[in-house]
Amino acid sequence: MKNTFLKLTLLTGVAFVFTACPYISSVPISEANEPLNEAIFGKWVAASDAEYDHPTFYAISEKDANHYEVVENQHYDKKYNKVEYVMHSSTVGGKTFMNVQEAAGGDYHIHMVEIGTDGFTLWEMSDNIDEKFNSPAELKAFIEKYMSLSFFFTKDEKRYIKK
């Protein structure tokens, strides 16, 4: 029994190490100064989860002229639990990136987004990037220089559709 537990713990640790995680930044790409894109307002679910009875979904609305309010709704134990985020966009090299931060503050998750007529697609910056940045200008310059390289984003893009 003890040997089985040890093997299971080791296997779980190895799986965790090889699981890709998104990059986390202490600074945003830019200050929040871009206008909101109303096409992203609404309730969204991952296309891969659309057939589930209780999928995780995101409600995106206007917080102010330059910030979105994002509420993640995860179904757990027969009810939806909510986590609130604040998000703003930054344009780098003609591409739109979202700077996502928990409403209580903290670090930023950085995603590139393409918004279409029937949904949007997100790409997360990869944790293969281990550089740390002291200013938004440094981060923006780094993204502009390297965003076309294969290591820059995680392999899984996430497609969202209106709920």
N, C-alpha and C positions, 0 to 999 in steps of 0.2 A: 504494500500500500504506500509506504513512504517513498519507495523507488519510483512508483508510478506518478506520485505527486511531483517529485523532483523533475522527472522527464517532461511532464506537462508544463511545469513552470518554465523550464528551459526552452521548450518549443514555443510557448507564448512570448517569451522574451525575444527570441530570434524573429518571430513573425512581426513583432512590433518594430524591430530595428529595420526591417526591409519594407515596411509600409511607408509609402510616400506621404509627407505632410506638407502643407503649404508654408511658404515663407511668411515670417512675422517681422514687422518693422516697428521700430520705436518712433518713427516719423512718417507722415503721409508723403505722397509724391508731390503734392502741392497744397497750398492753403485752399480752403473751400471758397472758390470764387467763380465757378462755372454755373450757369443756370441749370435748372432741373430739366430732365427729359420726361415729360408726362407719359410717354409710351411705356415706361417701366412701372407706373402706378398700377396697383391691383393686387390680387392674390395669385401666387405662383406656386406650382408644384413641379418637381423634377419629372421630365417626360418618362423616365424609367419607373417612376412610382405612381403614375396616374391611375393605374388600375387597382391600387390598394384601397381597402375600405377606409383607412385612416392614415393617409400619407402625411409626411412632414410638409408643411407649406409655409410660404413667406408672404406676409402682407407688407407691401411697400407703399408709402404715402409721403406727402410733403411734410417736412418738419419746419423748414423755413426756406427762404429764397435759394439757398445753396446746399441744403442738407436734406437727405431722405431719412425717413424713419423706417426701419425694417424690424418687423416682429416675426421671429422664427417660432413656429407652432409645431411642437413635436408631441405625438400621441404616445402616452405612457400611462399604464395603470388605469385605463378606461377614461382618461381625460387628456386634454391638450395642455401642455406646459409651455410657457412663453419665455423667450429670451429676447430682449430689446437691443437693437443696434442703431448706430448713426452711421450714415454713409455719404460720401461726396465723390464727385467725379473729377478726374484729372486727364487731360489729353496729352499723350506722349507719342510723337511720330505719327500723328494722324489716327491713333487708336485711343479708345476710351478705356480708362482704368477706373476701378472703384476702390476707394479707401474705406474699409469697413472696420468699425471700432465698436466694442460693447458700449452701450449707453452710459454705463458707469465710468467709462474711460479705459485707459490701458493702451496696449499695442494695436497696430493695424494689420489686418489681413488684406493683401493686395490681389485683386482679380482684374484681368482684362475681360471686357464684355463687348459683345456684338448684339445690338438690339435690332430685331427684325419685325416684320408685320405680324408674325404669329408666335413670337416668343423671344427669348434671348438665350445666349450661350455664354458661359463663364469658363475662363481658364485661370487656374491659380498659379502664382509664381511658385516655383519649386523650392523645396528646402535644400536643393543642391547649391543654392546661393547662400554663402555663409558670411558675406560682407555685412558690416554694420555701417550705418550712415548717421552723420551728425546733423544733417539738414535735409529738408525736402529737395533743395537744388542738387545735392550730391546723389540722392536716390533717383531723381528724375534723369540726370545725366547717365547714370549707370543703366537704367532701364532702356533709354533711347539707344545706347551703344550695343546692348547685348540681347534685346528682346527677340531678335530674329534667330538666335541660336537654339539648337534643339534641347539643350539642358534647361532653358529658361522657365518653361512651364511644366507643370505635372502632366503626365500622359493622358489623364482622363479629363475630357471637357465635360461640362455639365450643361445640359439643355433644359430650359424651363418653359412651361406653357401655362397659359391662364387657367385658373381653376374656376 
